[in-house]
Amino acid sequence: MAVEARIRELGSRHHSLDQAIQDELNRPASDEVRLKELKRKKLKLKEEMEALRSQPH
């Protein structure tokens, strides 16, 4: 059960980062460094979720 809760938590953070990326892209002068950092964090969360999902139950 703890693994599923962790995946949900990571999914929520992943969604928040996705929203932050969209907000940054909608700004008139997007900060490319910030975008790159947000995308890197989002990818790291995705990889962690996939690793948790692939673990034997």
MDAnalysis code that builds the backbone (N, CA, C; Angstrom):
import MDAnalysis as mda
import numpy as np

u = mda.Universe.empty(171, n_residues=57, atom_resindex=np.repeat(np.arange(57), 3), trajectory=True)
u.add_TopologyAttr("name", ["N", "CA", "C"] * 57)
u.add_TopologyAttr("resid", np.arange(1, 58))
u.add_TopologyAttr("resname", ["MET", "ALA", "VAL", "GLU", "ALA", "ARG", "ILE", "ARG", "GLU", "LEU", "GLY", "SER", "ARG", "HIS", "HIS", "SER", "LEU", "ASP", "GLN", "ALA", "ILE", "GLN", "ASP", "GLU", "LEU", "ASN", "ARG", "PRO", "ALA", "SER", "ASP", "GLU", "VAL", "ARG", "LEU", "LYS", "GLU", "LEU", "LYS", "ARG", "LYS", "LYS", "LEU", "LYS", "LEU", "LYS", "GLU", "GLU", "MET", "GLU", "ALA", "LEU", "ARG", "SER", "GLN", "PRO", "HIS"])
u.atoms.positions = np.array([
    [0.822, -1.199, 0.000],
    [0.000, 0.000, 0.000],
    [0.862, 1.257, 0.000],
    [1.990, 1.234, 0.673],
    [2.861, 2.406, 0.745],
    [3.376, 2.804, -0.633],
    [3.623, 1.807, -1.487],
    [4.128, 2.094, -2.830],
    [3.074, 2.861, -3.630],
    [1.813, 2.441, -3.532],
    [0.754, 3.121, -4.266],
    [0.595, 4.556, -3.787],
    [0.714, 4.777, -2.480],
    [0.609, 6.127, -1.921],
    [1.759, 6.995, -2.427],
    [2.942, 6.426, -2.484],
    [4.114, 7.173, -2.985],
    [3.923, 7.520, -4.460],
    [3.410, 6.583, -5.237],
    [3.167, 6.842, -6.658],
    [2.143, 7.967, -6.819],
    [1.092, 7.948, -5.998],
    [0.089, 9.023, -6.066],
    [0.706, 10.371, -5.706],
    [1.546, 10.380, -4.678],
    [2.210, 11.623, -4.269],
    [3.099, 12.146, -5.395],
    [3.882, 11.257, -5.984],
    [4.751, 11.658, -7.087],
    [3.930, 12.133, -8.280],
    [2.808, 11.460, -8.530],
    [1.928, 11.867, -9.632],
    [1.379, 13.255, -9.424],
    [1.044, 13.572, -8.197],
    [0.542, 14.905, -7.871],
    [1.629, 15.952, -8.096],
    [2.832, 15.649, -7.653],
    [3.950, 16.584, -7.872],
    [4.253, 16.714, -9.362],
    [4.157, 15.620, -10.098],
    [4.384, 15.619, -11.537],
    [3.372, 16.542, -12.219],
    [2.112, 16.437, -11.803],
    [1.061, 17.284, -12.363],
    [1.321, 18.760, -12.040],
    [1.764, 19.035, -10.820],
    [2.065, 20.416, -10.428],
    [3.198, 20.993, -11.273],
    [4.210, 20.177, -11.521],
    [5.315, 20.634, -12.364],
    [4.841, 20.872, -13.797],
    [3.961, 20.019, -14.280],
    [3.410, 20.191, -15.620],
    [2.680, 21.528, -15.717],
    [1.914, 21.856, -14.688],
    [1.199, 23.135, -14.667],
    [2.185, 24.300, -14.618],
    [3.244, 24.175, -13.825],
    [4.253, 25.231, -13.739],
    [4.940, 25.438, -15.085],
    [5.189, 24.348, -15.802],
    [5.792, 24.440, -17.138],
    [4.850, 25.177, -18.083],
    [3.572, 24.821, -18.051],
    [2.597, 25.493, -18.914],
    [2.499, 26.977, -18.572],
    [2.496, 27.297, -17.284],
    [2.442, 28.700, -16.858],
    [3.651, 29.471, -17.383],
    [4.822, 28.846, -17.281],
    [6.049, 29.499, -17.754],
    [6.010, 29.695, -19.267],
    [5.514, 28.692, -19.979],
    [5.426, 28.808, -21.438],
    [4.457, 29.901, -21.874],
    [3.448, 30.168, -21.059],
    [2.450, 31.184, -21.395],
    [2.899, 32.600, -21.054],
    [4.003, 32.730, -20.344],
    [4.523, 34.063, -20.035],
    [5.087, 34.687, -21.303],
    [4.999, 36.005, -21.411],
    [5.531, 36.673, -22.612],
    [7.021, 36.422, -22.843],
    [7.805, 36.381, -21.765],
    [9.243, 36.129, -21.896],
    [9.599, 34.930, -21.015],
    [9.393, 33.738, -21.546],
    [9.673, 32.519, -20.785],
    [11.146, 32.443, -20.401],
    [11.396, 31.957, -19.209],
    [12.751, 31.761, -18.717],
    [13.190, 30.355, -19.106],
    [14.075, 30.272, -20.089],
    [14.501, 28.974, -20.615],
    [15.220, 28.132, -19.560],
    [15.973, 28.772, -18.698],
    [16.685, 28.034, -17.647],
    [15.668, 27.424, -16.682],
    [14.671, 28.211, -16.303],
    [13.626, 27.701, -15.405],
    [12.860, 26.569, -16.076],
    [12.530, 26.728, -17.346],
    [11.817, 25.672, -18.066],
    [12.620, 24.374, -18.082],
    [13.900, 24.496, -18.352],
    [14.761, 23.313, -18.406],
    [14.795, 22.613, -17.051],
    [14.889, 23.397, -15.967],
    [14.923, 22.826, -14.620],
    [13.597, 22.147, -14.277],
    [12.478, 22.787, -14.609],
    [11.168, 22.194, -14.339],
    [10.997, 20.887, -15.109],
    [11.407, 20.882, -16.363],
    [11.281, 19.669, -17.185],
    [12.171, 18.553, -16.659],
    [13.364, 18.923, -16.162],
    [14.273, 17.922, -15.600],
    [13.651, 17.289, -14.348],
    [13.063, 18.124, -13.493],
    [12.422, 17.609, -12.279],
    [11.236, 16.723, -12.638],
    [10.464, 17.139, -13.634],
    [9.292, 16.364, -14.051],
    [9.725, 14.991, -14.569],
    [10.780, 14.950, -15.373],
    [11.282, 13.687, -15.898],
    [11.783, 12.779, -14.767],
    [12.467, 13.377, -13.788],
    [12.966, 12.590, -12.660],
    [11.804, 11.945, -11.895],
    [10.723, 12.696, -11.691],
    [9.550, 12.143, -11.014],
    [8.937, 11.011, -11.830],
    [8.850, 11.202, -13.134],
    [8.282, 10.172, -14.006],
    [9.107, 8.894, -13.918],
    [10.424, 9.038, -13.944],
    [11.298, 7.870, -13.859],
    [11.141, 7.164, -12.517],
    [10.985, 7.945, -11.451],
    [10.807, 7.340, -10.127],
    [9.477, 6.587, -10.045],
    [8.420, 7.173, -10.620],
    [7.118, 6.496, -10.631],
    [7.198, 5.194, -11.422],
    [7.860, 5.223, -12.571],
    [7.985, 4.015, -13.389],
    [8.782, 2.937, -12.658],
    [9.817, 3.349, -11.943],
    [10.624, 2.386, -11.184],
    [9.781, 1.739, -10.088],
    [8.972, 2.531, -9.421],
    [8.108, 1.992, -8.359],
    [7.069, 1.035, -8.948],
    [6.519, 1.389, -10.087],
    [5.503, 0.533, -10.721],
    [6.081, -0.793, -11.184],
    [7.353, -0.798, -11.539],
    [7.961, -2.029, -12.061],
    [8.469, -2.956, -10.963],
    [8.444, -2.494, -9.717],
    [8.880, -3.343, -8.616],
    [7.891, -4.486, -8.423],
    [8.407, -5.665, -8.077],
    [7.485, -6.769, -7.775],
    [6.690, -6.457, -6.512],
    [5.436, -6.829, -6.508],
    [4.557, -6.520, -5.368],
    [4.692, -7.557, -4.326],
])
